[in-house]
Amino acid sequence: MRIAVVGAGIAGLTCAYMLCSKHKVYVYEKNNRPGGGIFSIKYKEDNSESYVDLGFSIYNRKHYPNLVNLLDQLKIRSQEVPKSIIINHPNSKLYWCLGENSSSFFSPTTFLKPINYKVFSLWRRWKKQWKSFLEKKDIKTPLSEYLKEQGVAEDVQKKFVLPLIQSFWCGLRSTLDDMPAYYLFSYLSKIGLLEDHEEARWRIIRGGGFRIISQLVSALINPVRFYTEIVKISRRTEYVEITTHTGEKETFDVVILAIPANDALKILEKPTPSEEQILPSFGYEEFDVVLHSDERFIQTPLKDPAGWYIQVSDTPEKIPPTVTWKLNHLQQLSIKTPLLLTFASHGNYVPADKTITVLRRKIPKPTWKMLSVQKRFTEINGTNRTYFCGDYWGDGTLEDSIVSALQVIPLIEQQQARTQTI
Ligand SMILES: Cc1cc2nc3c(=O)[nH]c(=O)nc-3n(C[C@H](O)[C@H](O)[C@H](O)COP(=O)(O)OP(=O)(O)OC[C@H]3O[C@@H](n4cnc5c(N)ncnc54)[C@H](O)[C@@H]3O)c2cc1C
């Protein structure tokens, strides 16, 4: 079959990689580089160069089995890195550290504050309860209701739970009512925070996440067509016609849309009623990611450094926390300059002389609607020779993109078998 893949992120490239030995596969990418959310830069200091990841960087073996398989196939090596997140309340002088390498959970200087013990016991309780909660598959209970049922104190909800969940979505605004309790545990477990065993430890790709992308691209038979935005997809009974931004048209047997769900809908000519209902239910947020060296974003009296800092405002319900990754620690870089990546900094702007680069990023935002339509994957995948994959079918992680791509492959093979029978 002739297959067009729109989008050279991990989802599109995984599809292309899996299909290219049996089919004629052509990948279209609007940018001048592949990888989408996987983005590494070369950073020079003194006489040495290091690869620094400004997008995907962290995974764990337990909850990323499909990524682990892909890395094995591509013979890409990874390494363990320390797992730690610090929640900072500079104004009320509260500091909590979650992760395996921390010698203290809270700051010794605030030892006697009762909230410390409440947060500590809640965290211990979650570590015991998350599995049974997820097994119930309850996607309806809002986090606010669950916390109330569990008797979690108001100050703990506001100062610990809310900033934590907002930080998972890069410091974007959300409330305890918007968020299903299921999502909290699903995400916390996926990033390995609720388990201490070896398989849940954080890992990074040696030499930068971009190595996955370059290996996939070099395994393809046809080169990726860069600078080629697809602006229209017209489906006919016998074929699919795609139109590029320059007006060129080409026909295929199948098209795979490996781009954000809302962008996919915009380019479909005559979407089906199911596509019109399902695709806009995935919400997205755009925000700036700033690479800088301003250490005010990670100041804390806790003695151990961390990879991930959540700086909380006095009113987290109005001003979400500022999330900063300390890349030197998170990616174990041998670079002396502090390399900090701050997401969606709400009013906490980085001065120009400390800014290295600014990138615009877009991520799926978990909503109630999204959880209810994720179950309808097969309703739109395979109709009218069209397939959809991307991280929006799961929790917005790299593993979710790969899983959705791998779900598309057998559906395409089935379509081919049906066509051959007819
Ligand atoms: C800053 C940041 C850090 C992250 N860190 C982690 C992490 O540590 N661990 C983790 O598991 N996940 C992480 N993620 C999430 C992870 O990077 C994404 O889930 C994953 O990369 C998404 O891959 P995708 O292929 O689904 O989509 P994308 O990567 O978005 O790829 C879509 C591609 O399609 C192209 N495109 C769009 N429209 C068109 C069009 N009309 N025509 C042609 N091309 C088009 C885009 O340019 C893009 O290249 C992070 C995300 C961000 C933003």
The ligand as an SDF file (V2000), in Angstrom:
LIG
                    3D

 53 58  0  0  0  0  0  0  0  0999 V2000
    8.8070   20.3970   27.2400 C   0  0  0  0  0  0  0  0  0  0  0  0
    8.2950   19.0000   27.2160 C   0  0  0  0  0  0  0  0  0  0  0  0
    8.9070   18.0120   27.9880 C   0  0  0  0  0  0  0  0  0  0  0  0
    8.4500   16.6940   27.9380 C   0  0  0  0  0  0  0  0  0  0  0  0
    9.0590   15.7380   28.7140 N   0  0  0  0  0  0  0  0  0  0  0  0
    8.6280   14.4580   28.6650 C   0  0  0  0  0  0  0  0  0  0  0  0
    9.2750   13.4510   29.4390 C   0  0  0  0  0  0  0  0  0  0  0  0
   10.2570   13.7240   30.1330 O   0  0  0  0  0  0  0  0  0  0  0  0
    8.7800   12.1860   29.3800 N   0  0  0  0  0  0  0  0  0  0  0  0
    7.6980   11.8470   28.5850 C   0  0  0  0  0  0  0  0  0  0  0  0
    7.3110   10.6650   28.5510 O   0  0  0  0  0  0  0  0  0  0  0  0
    7.0880   12.7800   27.8310 N   0  0  0  0  0  0  0  0  0  0  0  0
    7.5250   14.0660   27.8550 C   0  0  0  0  0  0  0  0  0  0  0  0
    6.9210   15.0290   27.0810 N   0  0  0  0  0  0  0  0  0  0  0  0
    5.8380   14.6040   26.1840 C   0  0  0  0  0  0  0  0  0  0  0  0
    6.4050   13.9700   24.8920 C   0  0  0  0  0  0  0  0  0  0  0  0
    7.4670   14.7510   24.4010 O   0  0  0  0  0  0  0  0  0  0  0  0
    5.2730   13.9090   23.8610 C   0  0  0  0  0  0  0  0  0  0  0  0
    4.2380   13.1140   24.4350 O   0  0  0  0  0  0  0  0  0  0  0  0
    5.6610   13.2620   22.5420 C   0  0  0  0  0  0  0  0  0  0  0  0
    6.8990   13.7640   22.0550 O   0  0  0  0  0  0  0  0  0  0  0  0
    4.5380   13.5360   21.5240 C   0  0  0  0  0  0  0  0  0  0  0  0
    4.8480   12.8740   20.3050 O   0  0  0  0  0  0  0  0  0  0  0  0
    3.8010   12.8560   19.1110 P   0  0  0  0  0  0  0  0  0  0  0  0
    4.4590   12.1640   17.9890 O   0  0  0  0  0  0  0  0  0  0  0  0
    2.5070   12.3020   19.6130 O   0  0  0  0  0  0  0  0  0  0  0  0
    3.5120   14.3870   18.7390 O   0  0  0  0  0  0  0  0  0  0  0  0
    4.5420   15.5350   18.3400 P   0  0  0  0  0  0  0  0  0  0  0  0
    5.8570   15.2910   18.9570 O   0  0  0  0  0  0  0  0  0  0  0  0
    3.8250   16.8030   18.6460 O   0  0  0  0  0  0  0  0  0  0  0  0
    4.7080   15.3900   16.7530 O   0  0  0  0  0  0  0  0  0  0  0  0
    3.8230   15.9160   15.8170 C   0  0  0  0  0  0  0  0  0  0  0  0
    4.6350   16.3550   14.5990 C   0  0  0  0  0  0  0  0  0  0  0  0
    3.7250   16.7030   13.5630 O   0  0  0  0  0  0  0  0  0  0  0  0
    4.1740   17.8820   12.8970 C   0  0  0  0  0  0  0  0  0  0  0  0
    2.9940   18.4680   12.2830 N   0  0  0  0  0  0  0  0  0  0  0  0
    1.9090   19.0200   12.8920 C   0  0  0  0  0  0  0  0  0  0  0  0
    0.9810   19.3980   11.9800 N   0  0  0  0  0  0  0  0  0  0  0  0
    1.4750   19.0620   10.7530 C   0  0  0  0  0  0  0  0  0  0  0  0
    0.9640   19.1930    9.4300 C   0  0  0  0  0  0  0  0  0  0  0  0
   -0.2380   19.7260    9.1660 N   0  0  0  0  0  0  0  0  0  0  0  0
    1.7450   18.7620    8.3890 N   0  0  0  0  0  0  0  0  0  0  0  0
    2.9750   18.1960    8.6090 C   0  0  0  0  0  0  0  0  0  0  0  0
    3.4930   18.0650    9.8760 N   0  0  0  0  0  0  0  0  0  0  0  0
    2.7520   18.4740   10.9280 C   0  0  0  0  0  0  0  0  0  0  0  0
    4.7870   18.6950   14.0350 C   0  0  0  0  0  0  0  0  0  0  0  0
    5.6980   19.6730   13.5310 O   0  0  0  0  0  0  0  0  0  0  0  0
    5.4850   17.6080   14.8600 C   0  0  0  0  0  0  0  0  0  0  0  0
    6.8060   17.3750   14.4080 O   0  0  0  0  0  0  0  0  0  0  0  0
    7.3520   16.3460   27.1070 C   0  0  0  0  0  0  0  0  0  0  0  0
    6.7190   17.3390   26.3380 C   0  0  0  0  0  0  0  0  0  0  0  0
    7.1800   18.6510   26.3880 C   0  0  0  0  0  0  0  0  0  0  0  0
    6.4890   19.6980   25.5600 C   0  0  0  0  0  0  0  0  0  0  0  0
  1  2  1  0
  2  3  1  0
  2 52  2  0
  3  4  2  0
  4  5  1  0
  4 50  1  0
  5  6  2  0
  6  7  1  0
  6 13  1  0
  7  8  2  0
  7  9  1  0
  9 10  1  0
 10 11  2  0
 10 12  1  0
 12 13  2  0
 13 14  1  0
 14 15  1  0
 14 50  1  0
 15 16  1  0
 16 17  1  0
 16 18  1  0
 18 19  1  0
 18 20  1  0
 20 21  1  0
 20 22  1  0
 22 23  1  0
 23 24  1  0
 24 25  2  0
 24 26  1  0
 24 27  1  0
 27 28  1  0
 28 29  2  0
 28 30  1  0
 28 31  1  0
 31 32  1  0
 32 33  1  0
 33 34  1  0
 33 48  1  0
 34 35  1  0
 35 36  1  0
 35 46  1  0
 36 37  1  0
 36 45  1  0
 37 38  2  0
 38 39  1  0
 39 40  1  0
 39 45  2  0
 40 41  1  0
 40 42  2  0
 42 43  1  0
 43 44  2  0
 44 45  1  0
 46 47  1  0
 46 48  1  0
 48 49  1  0
 50 51  2  0
 51 52  1  0
 52 53  1  0
M  END
$$$$
